[in-house]
């Protein structure tokens, strides 16, 4: 296991979750490493959609926030183990069709030099009952 970086802990991950709820791109990017990757839970590939590098990651974050302008990531819990971490949350938003969204999800993180190098997102897909 990689050496523990004391700059990355559960408070760090909660601050990152708070930045998502602030919908602040500059604040979000302050958590990201220079060489960063953002993988969404949806997309044409088995990994979803991948954004690589600060410009692409920023654009990916902006697209999520634009798609869900009222999106919230609440009830978060986190853990960090060496250079890896996990955040679990409940995502609520209004879909583009006006429907209410409420699903569980998580992010798997890889850290480098006190920043997020990889944010790999997953969320449940709710079906009609």
C-alpha positions in Angstrom: 0.0 0.0 0.0 1.2 3.5 -0.7 2.4 5.8 2.0 -0.4 7.8 3.7 -0.5 11.4 2.7 -1.7 13.4 5.7 -3.1 16.1 3.4 -5.8 13.7 2.2 -8.2 12.5 4.8 -12.0 12.3 5.3 -12.2 16.1 6.0 -10.5 16.6 2.6 -13.1 14.4 0.9 -16.0 16.2 2.7 -14.6 19.5 1.6 -14.6 18.2 -2.0 -18.2 17.0 -1.6 -19.1 20.4 -0.3 -17.5 22.0 -3.3 -19.8 20.0 -5.5 -22.8 21.3 -3.6 -21.5 24.9 -4.0 -21.4 24.3 -7.8 -18.0 26.1 -7.8 -15.7 24.9 -10.6 -12.7 26.8 -9.3 -13.1 25.3 -5.9 -13.5 21.8 -7.4 -10.4 22.1 -9.5 -8.4 23.2 -6.5 -8.7 19.6 -5.3 -7.5 18.1 -8.5 -3.9 17.1 -9.4 -2.3 18.6 -12.6 -2.5 15.2 -14.3 -6.1 14.2 -13.4 -8.8 12.0 -14.7 -12.6 12.1 -14.2 -14.6 9.0 -15.2 -18.4 9.4 -15.3 -20.8 6.6 -14.6 -22.4 7.0 -18.0 -21.0 6.9 -21.5 -20.4 4.8 -24.6 -17.5 2.7 -23.1 -17.4 0.1 -20.3 -15.7 2.8 -18.1 -18.4 5.4 -19.0 -17.0 8.7 -20.2 -13.4 9.6 -19.4 -12.0 13.1 -19.2 -8.2 13.4 -18.9 -6.2 16.5 -18.0 -7.3 19.6 -16.2 -9.1 21.3 -19.1 -11.1 18.1 -19.9 -11.8 17.4 -16.3 -13.0 21.0 -15.7 -15.3 20.7 -18.8 -16.6 17.3 -17.5 -17.4 18.8 -14.1 -19.0 21.9 -15.8 -21.2 19.5 -17.9 -22.4 17.7 -14.8 -23.3 20.9 -13.1 -25.0 22.3 -16.2 -27.1 19.1 -16.6 -28.1 19.1 -13.0 -28.2 22.8 -11.8 -30.0 21.8 -8.6 -27.9 18.7 -8.1 -26.8 17.8 -4.5 -24.5 15.1 -3.1 -25.7 14.6 0.5 -25.4 12.1 3.3 -21.8 11.6 2.4 -19.5 9.1 4.1 -15.8 8.8 3.3 -12.7 6.7 3.9 -9.1 7.0 2.9 -6.6 4.1 2.8 -3.1 5.1 1.6 -3.4 6.7 -1.9 -7.0 5.5 -2.4 -10.3 6.7 -1.0 -14.0 6.3 -1.3 -17.0 8.7 -0.9 -20.5 7.4 -0.8 -23.4 9.8 -1.2 -27.1 10.3 -2.1 -27.5 12.3 -5.4 -30.7 14.3 -5.7 -31.6 16.5 -8.7 -34.2 17.3 -11.2 -33.8 15.5 -14.5 -33.9 17.3 -17.8 -37.4 15.9 -18.3 -38.5 17.4 -15.0 -38.5 14.1 -13.1 -37.1 13.8 -9.6 -33.8 11.9 -9.2 -32.7 10.4 -6.0 -30.0 7.6 -6.2 -27.1 6.3 -4.2 -23.6 6.6 -5.6 -19.9 6.6 -4.9 -16.6 7.9 -6.0 -13.4 5.9 -6.1 -10.4 8.1 -5.7 -6.7 7.8 -6.4 -4.6 10.5 -4.8 -1.2 12.0 -5.7 0.8 14.6 -3.8 -2.2 15.7 -1.7 -4.6 16.0 -4.6 -7.2 13.9 -6.5 -5.5 12.2 -9.5 -8.5 10.0 -10.4 -12.2 10.5 -9.6 -14.1 7.4 -10.8 -17.9 7.9 -10.3 -20.6 5.3 -10.0 -24.3 5.7 -9.3 -27.4 3.5 -9.1 -29.9 3.6 -11.9 -33.5 3.7 -10.7 -36.0 1.8 -12.8 -39.8 2.3 -12.8 -41.6 0.1 -10.2 
